[in-house]
Amino acid sequence: MLVISIQSQVVHGHVGNSAAAYAMQAEGVNVAAVPTTLLSNHPRYPTLRGRVLETELVSDLLRGVEERDLVDEAAVLVTGYLGSPSNAAVIADFVERALTRNSKLVYLCDPVIGDDGRVYVADGILDVVRHRLLPAANLTTPNQFELGLLAGLDIADAQGLRAACAALAGTGRIDVVATGCTLTDTAEGQVETILCAGGQLSRFATPRLPIRPSGTGDLLTGLIAAHLAKGTATEAAVRLAVETIYAVLVRTQEAGTAEMRLVPLPTPRR
């Protein structure tokens, strides 16, 4: 079982592959982690060192993945934070080659373009995500803001969310896991992760905790990918991932730390 995961990497904290890779390995899945950035920490700290990796380097690493035949071995391919428009383009090229080479490969696209009403990626990345990556994906994990932005729709209720997912799919078929959702009928004090598959919604609610550590979306995507790689059905994969995330957040709140407390990874009920 192998997941190819193309995301950011940090020295301190848990975002991108620095959240997802350990979680996937803890679930018994091998990971080929390809970095798009190498940073000291995520941007919510007062200082930030390191940089977005050069496109030539990212492209070279992806060629190495192909030369080691990892595309043939992989069950799931994940893309997350892309870093730059030129990185986005070479990653899209890789995704297209990989899906042609391995027809059984499941592609999970985490858009990672914004939150709380704000786009935080460079100009040009959104276009690559919208026009190249999402049309190729089997599954995507946007937060509520990203889903509305990508679909060009406001999302207030279940009907609006279903319409946004349909708009995202266009004429193709893509399942959507919308994260961090608060809809008109979401119970007070709760937050929802909602799977939209074939127009049907599966809703997973957990208590909203008074903390917001970075990287929860990256961790959720990694856990879903790990469960899919092990042959778990999508709905069950999402449920297991949500349970683990909530357990991590409870432990983080109890510890009073700014970063998620991942180790050891909580085991959800099967």
C-alpha positions in Angstrom: 0.0 0.0 0.0 1.5 3.3 -1.1 0.3 6.9 -1.2 2.2 9.5 -3.3 1.7 12.8 -1.4 2.7 16.1 -3.0 2.4 18.9 -0.4 4.3 21.4 1.7 6.8 20.5 4.3 7.8 22.3 7.5 10.5 21.8 10.1 8.2 22.7 13.1 4.5 22.0 13.4 2.1 19.8 11.5 0.9 21.1 8.1 1.1 19.5 4.6 3.2 16.4 4.5 4.5 17.2 8.0 0.9 16.4 9.2 -0.2 13.8 6.6 2.9 11.6 6.1 3.1 10.5 9.8 -0.6 9.8 10.0 -0.6 7.7 6.9 2.4 5.7 8.1 0.8 5.2 11.5 -2.1 3.7 9.6 0.3 1.2 8.1 0.6 2.8 4.7 3.8 3.6 2.9 4.3 7.2 1.8 6.3 8.8 -1.0 6.3 12.4 0.2 7.2 15.0 -2.4 7.7 18.5 -0.9 6.6 21.7 -2.7 8.0 24.0 0.1 10.6 23.7 2.8 9.7 26.1 5.6 10.7 26.5 9.2 7.0 26.7 10.2 3.6 27.6 8.9 2.8 31.3 8.2 0.7 31.9 11.4 3.9 32.4 13.3 5.5 35.9 13.5 8.5 34.8 11.5 8.9 32.4 8.6 12.1 30.9 7.1 12.7 28.8 4.1 11.0 29.0 0.7 8.8 27.6 -1.9 10.9 25.0 -3.8 12.1 25.8 -7.3 10.0 24.3 -10.0 13.0 22.6 -11.5 13.6 20.7 -8.3 9.9 19.7 -7.8 9.8 18.5 -11.4 13.1 16.5 -10.9 11.7 14.9 -7.8 8.5 13.9 -9.6 10.6 12.4 -12.4 12.4 10.4 -9.8 9.1 9.1 -8.5 8.3 7.9 -12.0 11.8 6.3 -12.5 11.4 4.3 -9.3 8.1 2.9 -10.7 6.2 4.3 -7.7 3.3 5.4 -9.8 2.7 1.7 -10.7 2.8 0.7 -7.1 0.7 3.5 -5.6 -3.0 3.1 -4.7 -3.7 6.8 -4.0 -2.2 10.1 -5.3 -2.6 13.2 -3.1 -1.9 16.9 -4.0 -2.1 19.7 -1.5 -0.4 23.0 -1.2 1.4 23.7 -4.5 3.5 26.7 -3.7 3.7 28.5 -7.0 1.8 28.6 -10.4 4.8 27.0 -12.1 4.9 24.2 -9.5 1.2 23.8 -10.0 1.7 23.3 -13.7 4.4 20.7 -13.4 2.4 18.9 -10.7 -0.6 18.9 -13.0 1.5 17.4 -15.8 2.7 14.7 -13.4 -0.9 13.9 -12.3 -2.0 13.5 -15.9 1.0 11.2 -16.6 0.4 9.2 -13.5 -3.3 8.6 -14.2 -2.5 7.5 -17.7 0.2 5.1 -16.5 -1.9 3.6 -13.7 -5.6 3.4 -14.4 -6.4 2.1 -10.9 -4.8 5.1 -9.2 -7.2 7.1 -7.0 -6.5 10.9 -7.2 -7.4 13.0 -4.2 -7.1 16.7 -4.7 -7.0 19.0 -1.7 -7.3 22.5 -3.1 -5.6 24.4 -0.3 -6.3 27.8 -1.7 -7.9 29.7 1.2 -10.1 29.9 4.2 -12.2 32.3 6.2 -13.2 34.3 3.1 -9.5 34.9 2.0 -7.5 33.3 -0.8 -3.9 32.9 0.3 -2.2 31.4 -2.7 -0.4 33.1 -5.6 -2.2 34.3 -8.6 -2.5 31.5 -11.2 -2.7 28.5 -8.8 -6.5 28.7 -8.6 -6.8 28.4 -12.3 -4.6 25.2 -12.4 -6.6 23.7 -9.6 -10.0 24.6 -11.2 -9.1 23.7 -14.8 -6.6 20.9 -14.6 -6.5 19.2 -11.2 -10.2 19.0 -10.2 -11.3 17.6 -13.6 -8.8 14.8 -13.1 -9.7 14.0 -9.5 -11.8 11.2 -8.1 -12.2 12.9 -4.7 -11.6 16.5 -3.4 -11.5 17.9 0.1 -12.2 21.6 0.1 -13.3 23.6 3.1 -16.6 25.3 2.9 -15.1 28.6 1.6 -13.0 26.8 -1.1 -16.0 24.8 -2.3 -18.0 27.9 -2.8 -15.2 29.7 -4.5 -14.4 26.9 -6.9 -18.1 26.4 -7.7 -18.9 30.1 -7.9 -21.8 29.6 -5.5 -22.7 30.7 -2.0 -23.2 27.8 0.4 -25.7 28.3 3.2 -27.6 25.0 3.4 -27.6 21.4 2.3 -29.2 22.3 -1.0 -26.6 24.9 -1.7 -23.8 22.5 -0.8 -25.2 19.8 -3.1 -25.5 22.4 -5.9 -21.9 23.5 -5.4 -20.7 19.9 -5.6 -22.6 19.3 -8.8 -21.1 22.5 -10.3 -17.6 21.3 -9.3 -18.2 18.0 -11.0 -19.4 19.6 -14.2 -20.0 16.8 -16.7 -17.7 14.4 -14.9 -17.9 12.5 -11.6 -16.0 13.7 -8.5 -16.9 13.0 -4.9 -16.5 15.9 -2.5 -15.6 16.0 1.2 -16.5 19.5 2.4 -14.8 20.3 5.6 -15.4 22.8 8.4 -19.1 23.2 7.4 -21.6 25.3 9.3 -24.9 25.2 7.5 -28.3 26.6 8.5 -29.3 23.3 10.0 -26.0 22.4 11.6 -26.7 21.9 15.3 -25.5 24.7 17.5 -22.0 24.2 18.8 -21.2 21.6 16.1 -19.1 21.6 12.9 -19.6 19.2 10.0 -17.6 17.3 7.5 -19.9 16.4 4.6 -19.4 13.8 1.9 -21.3 14.4 -1.3 -21.2 11.3 -3.5 -23.5 10.8 -6.4 -25.6 13.8 -5.1 -26.2 12.1 -1.7 -24.9 13.7 1.5 -23.3 11.9 4.4 -22.8 14.2 7.3 -20.4 13.8 10.2 -20.8 16.3 13.0 -18.4 16.8 15.9 -18.4 19.4 18.7 -16.8 22.7 17.8 -13.8 23.2 20.0 -12.4 26.6 21.0 -9.0 25.9 19.2 -7.9 26.2 15.6 -4.5 24.6 15.1 -3.1 24.7 11.6 -3.0 21.6 9.4 -6.3 19.9 10.4 -7.4 19.8 6.7 -4.1 18.3 5.6 -4.3 15.7 8.4 -7.9 14.8 7.4 -6.9 14.4 3.7 -4.0 12.2 4.6 -6.1 10.0 6.8 -8.8 9.6 4.1 -6.0 8.7 1.6 -4.6 6.1 4.0 -7.9 4.4 4.5 -8.7 4.4 0.8 -5.3 2.9 0.1 -6.2 0.0 2.4 -9.4 -0.6 0.5 -11.9 1.1 2.8 -15.0 2.5 1.2 -15.2 6.3 0.9 -17.9 6.9 3.4 -16.2 4.7 6.0 -12.8 6.3 5.2 -14.3 9.8 5.9 -15.9 8.7 9.2 -12.7 7.1 10.5 -10.7 10.2 9.5 -13.2 12.6 11.3 -13.1 10.5 14.4 -9.3 10.6 14.5 -9.2 14.3 13.9 -11.6 15.0 16.7 -9.6 12.8 19.1 -6.4 14.7 18.1 -8.1 18.1 18.7 -9.4 17.0 22.1 -5.9 16.0 23.1 -4.5 19.2 21.7 -7.0 21.3 23.7 -6.2 19.4 26.9 -2.5 19.9 26.4 -2.9 23.6 25.6 -0.5 23.5 22.7 -0.6 25.6 19.5 0.3 22.6 17.4 -1.7 19.4 17.0 -0.7 16.6 19.3 -0.4 13.8 16.8 1.8 11.3 18.6 0.7 8.6 19.1 -2.1 8.8 16.5 -5.5 8.0 18.1 -7.1 4.8 16.9 -10.8 5.3 15.8 -13.3 2.5 16.3 -13.5 0.3 13.2 
